[in-house]
Amino acid sequence: MLNRTGRRGQVAIAIAAASLIFLVFWQSFEQAQVNSQLIRALRARDVSAALQALSSGADANVDMNDTFWSRLNALLTHQPRTISAQTPLSAAVMIAIPSSGQRRSSPVTVDLVRKLLRSGSRVGTPDEGGTGLLEVAMTHSEPEVAGLLIDFGANTNVRTMSGETLLPDALIE
């Protein structure tokens, strides 16, 4: 049988463990909040809010379809969560494509792509249709975005569906 000191020690350990669990949960909750801010901003095409979320520590590689509800559904149905190909970088590249009547994407949108790349976004992730981000930028004549993607490691040797390389051979060599 434990004496009073032993029980106090057990209570202290239990309180410390509960505090640690709460701290880990709280940090995960705070990260989820800032990631949600980034996702909402990108879906709303609000570049300044997306830049703010990144400055607040949002994960540059967060799954745009990973939400509390998708996790709860996976838990309740015992089904694995599906991973989306939509990343913050692919959303930003799509935002950077100028709308009709514009000749170029806005500098602040290019800044968003740059900040995502500097924050560790994976360049090689294709969009939901399987098209690489460099191909999207090249197809829509976005040389500044394409240049950033190449600077951060986009594969220039990838071939399009028709078998052509994205860049003319003279530019690659």
Backbone torsions as a table, in degrees:
resi	resn	phi	psi	omega
1	MET	NA	140.0	-178.8
2	LEU	-81.1	143.0	173.7
3	ASN	-85.1	-179.5	-176.7
4	ARG	-59.7	-39.9	-178.9
5	THR	-64.2	-40.0	178.7
6	GLY	-64.3	-41.0	178.2
7	ARG	-67.5	-39.8	177.4
8	ARG	-61.8	-38.5	178.0
9	GLY	-64.3	-41.2	177.8
10	GLN	-64.9	-41.0	178.4
11	VAL	-63.8	-42.2	179.7
12	ALA	-63.4	-40.5	178.4
13	ILE	-66.0	-42.7	178.9
14	ALA	-62.5	-41.9	178.5
15	ILE	-65.4	-42.0	178.8
16	ALA	-63.6	-42.1	179.4
17	ALA	-65.1	-43.9	179.1
18	ALA	-63.1	-39.5	178.3
19	SER	-63.8	-41.5	179.3
20	LEU	-64.9	-44.2	178.0
21	ILE	-61.2	-43.8	178.7
22	PHE	-61.8	-42.6	-179.7
23	LEU	-62.5	-44.3	178.2
24	VAL	-63.3	-44.3	178.1
25	PHE	-60.7	-44.3	-177.7
26	TRP	-64.1	-41.1	178.0
27	GLN	-64.8	-40.4	177.0
28	SER	-64.0	-40.5	179.4
29	PHE	-63.3	-45.5	179.1
30	GLU	-62.9	-40.7	178.4
31	GLN	-64.9	-41.2	178.4
32	ALA	-62.7	-37.8	179.8
33	GLN	-63.1	-47.9	-177.8
34	VAL	-70.3	-34.0	175.3
35	ASN	-64.8	-40.1	177.7
36	SER	-63.1	-37.1	176.9
37	GLN	-61.0	-42.5	179.2
38	LEU	-64.3	-46.6	-179.2
39	ILE	-61.2	-47.6	179.5
40	ARG	-60.5	-42.5	-178.6
41	ALA	-63.6	-43.8	-179.3
42	LEU	-67.8	-39.3	177.8
43	ARG	-64.6	-33.2	179.0
44	ALA	-86.6	-0.4	-178.2
45	ARG	59.6	32.8	179.7
46	ASP	-95.1	91.8	-173.3
47	VAL	-64.0	-42.0	-178.1
48	SER	-65.8	-37.8	177.2
49	ALA	-68.3	-35.3	177.5
50	ALA	-65.8	-42.5	177.6
51	LEU	-62.8	-39.3	178.4
52	GLN	-64.1	-43.1	179.3
53	ALA	-62.5	-40.4	177.4
54	LEU	-64.5	-39.4	177.5
55	SER	-65.4	-26.4	179.4
56	SER	-85.8	-0.1	175.0
57	GLY	105.0	15.9	177.8
58	ALA	-61.4	148.1	179.8
59	ASP	-76.6	119.1	-177.6
60	ALA	-67.7	-12.9	-179.6
61	ASN	-115.1	19.0	-178.6
62	VAL	-62.8	142.6	177.1
63	ASP	-73.7	120.8	-175.7
64	MET	-64.0	-19.1	179.3
65	ASN	-105.2	7.7	179.8
66	ASP	-89.3	103.8	-178.8
67	THR	-124.7	171.9	175.9
68	PHE	-56.0	-42.4	-176.1
69	TRP	-69.1	-37.0	177.7
70	SER	-66.8	-36.2	177.5
71	ARG	-68.9	-42.5	179.2
72	LEU	-63.6	-42.8	178.2
73	ASN	-60.9	-43.1	178.8
74	ALA	-63.1	-38.4	179.6
75	LEU	-67.2	-45.3	-176.4
76	LEU	-72.8	-33.7	-177.6
77	THR	-94.4	-3.3	-178.4
78	HIS	58.2	30.5	178.3
79	GLN	-107.1	143.4	176.4
80	PRO	-67.8	146.3	176.6
81	ARG	-71.9	143.1	176.0
82	THR	-85.2	145.8	179.0
83	ILE	-99.3	128.9	-178.8
84	SER	-85.7	150.4	174.6
85	ALA	-86.6	-6.1	179.9
86	GLN	-81.8	114.2	178.2
87	THR	-113.5	165.0	175.5
88	PRO	-56.0	-36.2	-180.0
89	LEU	-66.8	-43.5	179.4
90	SER	-65.1	-37.0	176.6
91	ALA	-64.6	-41.7	-179.8
92	ALA	-66.1	-39.2	177.9
93	VAL	-63.4	-40.0	177.9
94	MET	-66.2	-37.6	176.7
95	ILE	-65.5	-33.9	-177.5
96	ALA	-69.9	-19.2	178.7
97	ILE	-66.5	122.4	-176.6
98	PRO	-64.2	141.6	174.7
99	SER	-75.1	166.2	-177.0
100	SER	-56.8	137.8	-179.0
101	GLY	96.4	-18.1	177.5
102	GLN	-96.2	144.7	178.3
103	ARG	-90.6	-30.0	-176.3
104	ARG	-144.0	157.7	175.3
105	SER	-73.7	158.0	-176.9
106	SER	-71.1	150.6	179.2
107	PRO	-59.4	-33.9	-179.3
108	VAL	-68.4	-31.7	176.6
109	THR	-69.3	-40.1	175.9
110	VAL	-63.9	-36.8	176.1
111	ASP	-61.3	-37.7	177.7
112	LEU	-63.2	-46.2	177.5
113	VAL	-59.4	-44.8	-179.9
114	ARG	-60.9	-45.1	-177.8
115	LYS	-65.7	-40.1	177.1
116	LEU	-61.9	-43.3	179.1
117	LEU	-64.0	-42.7	178.7
118	ARG	-67.9	-23.6	179.0
119	SER	-85.6	2.5	174.4
120	GLY	100.2	15.1	177.2
121	SER	-58.4	141.2	179.6
122	ARG	-80.6	119.6	-175.7
123	VAL	-73.7	-32.4	-172.7
124	GLY	-80.2	0.0	-177.8
125	THR	-76.3	121.6	178.5
126	PRO	-74.4	162.5	176.4
127	ASP	-75.6	-177.4	-174.6
128	GLU	-61.5	-25.4	178.7
129	GLY	-87.4	0.6	179.2
130	GLY	89.3	2.8	-179.9
131	THR	-85.5	136.7	177.9
132	GLY	-71.6	152.2	-177.5
133	LEU	-64.8	-34.7	177.8
134	LEU	-63.7	-41.2	178.3
135	GLU	-62.1	-40.7	178.2
136	VAL	-61.6	-47.0	-179.2
137	ALA	-64.2	-41.4	-179.4
138	MET	-68.6	-41.0	-179.1
139	THR	-61.9	-35.1	-177.0
140	HIS	-99.3	19.2	175.2
141	SER	52.0	53.2	176.6
142	GLU	-111.8	78.2	-173.9
143	PRO	-63.7	-34.2	-178.6
144	GLU	-68.4	-42.9	177.6
145	VAL	-66.8	-43.6	178.6
146	ALA	-60.1	-43.0	178.3
147	GLY	-61.0	-41.2	177.3
148	LEU	-63.0	-44.2	-179.8
149	LEU	-61.7	-41.5	178.3
150	ILE	-66.0	-43.5	178.9
151	ASP	-58.2	-32.3	-177.9
152	PHE	-98.3	16.4	168.5
153	GLY	104.1	12.8	177.0
154	ALA	-62.0	140.9	-178.6
155	ASN	-75.9	115.4	-179.8
156	THR	-86.4	-6.0	-179.2
157	ASN	-93.8	0.7	179.5
158	VAL	-65.8	142.8	179.5
159	ARG	-104.0	146.4	177.0
160	THR	-74.9	176.4	178.6
161	MET	-58.8	-30.0	-179.8
162	SER	-85.2	1.3	175.7
163	GLY	91.9	2.0	-179.8
164	GLU	-88.0	151.7	173.5
165	THR	-78.7	158.1	-177.4
166	LEU	-69.7	-36.3	-179.2
167	LEU	-113.0	143.7	174.4
168	PRO	-58.2	145.2	-177.1
169	ASP	-54.4	-34.4	-178.7
170	ALA	-63.7	-32.6	-179.7
171	LEU	-77.5	-29.7	-177.4
172	ILE	-73.8	-37.6	-176.6
173	GLU	-79.3	NA	NA
